């Protein structure tokens, strides 16, 4: 063992003690030698952040940031034991965490970093399940320059069985609607599906286009409970196969038609009474928003209703600039993804031929949804490791944690917006919203 290696452990102890003074968290760190150190006064050790090798400290010192954390969590060099990443994140104060680097004694940290920086690296190469090493994530590009079907299949064709580990039986992969905090995920997703149908004022015999129909949950619900004829499109073959099987199981073939097709290639002008887009819009990209709303307008009958559920950024001057979070997510989880703001959504609807009728914030509903997805995936993590590999399963757990905390803090939000294709005269809708909430 070199002299620098001999100095790494005491240096790590001093750095962690300094972090603990600032973070005051209720969990502990386990070093590569098995030593457990608290991250705050009276911190418990039931949940531990494990530093598997000294190079973890080295990498964090040389390249601090969310991308580095994601890479090391995926490789297992940095991991959480005793609970999920979300349970660990619940053990510290976010305000203290985000200002940690500013408040740290930089001279002290630089001094203690020397044995890690001079002692060489013990990194081992780990193949991570990241999107396209060329960096072609589609961000900022219009449809003609994006590989949308590849992007969708990277995310969704990881396997229906994997999604089944954490989704409800209908495989609804979007924010649920909780009428009470202790509602089950199954109850909350059924409530969400029914609210979509009520907000669209669906009537028997109408035609509904389900944009990004996923595993067929909404299509089957609308056909079965509201008597509408549904046309659903998706770019995921795995989703399509599952959804068609569900349609056959429920004997809805006469009312539900599903296709592997880009919704922008649907060519039935004025052919639909209603259109639902439920959290597909995040995949479209800023450069394609106008094209999206123009297509919705073209496909709807005059007076037809459009339902739009999407996660959005909080807004501000730099609302469309990529952030550390979006860079990580487009690399590992959602290539091509860009989040709108609710202001831009409503503005685009207004200028492209729609009247916005209703906007509902569902931020806390998505936090509850993500907490339940996390609980289920963490409980089934061994099965997930077998299906998709440990790296990808760990990435999904930290992705869920990142967004659950984002919705909790309000740095990311989700809205249900209902708009009508503009036409002269009355809207033809009730004067109040009571019928939406019965």
Buried (B, 14 or more C-beta within 10 A) or exposed (E): EEEBBEBBBEBBBBBBEBBBBBBBBBBBBBBBEEEEBBBBEEBBBEBBBBBBBBBBBBBBBEEEEBBBBBBBBBBEBBBBEBBBBBBBBBBBEBEBBEEBEEEBEEEEBEEBBBBBBEBEEBBEEEEBBBBBEEEBBBBEBEBEEBBBEBBBBBBBBBEBBBBBBBBBEBBBBBBBBBEEEEBEBBBBBBBBBBBBBBBBBBEEEBBBBBBBBBBBBBBBBBBBEBEBBBBBBBBBBBBBBBBBEBBEEBEBEEBBBBBEBBBBEBEEEEBBBBBBBBBBBBBBBBBBBEBBBBBBBBBBBEBBBBBBBBBBBBEEEEBEEEEEBBBBBBBBBBBBBBBBBBEBBBEBBBEBBBBBBBBBEBBBBBBBBBBBBBBBBBEBBEBBBEBBBBBBBBBBBBBBBBBBBBBBBEBBBBBBBBBBBBBEEEEEBEEEEEEBEE
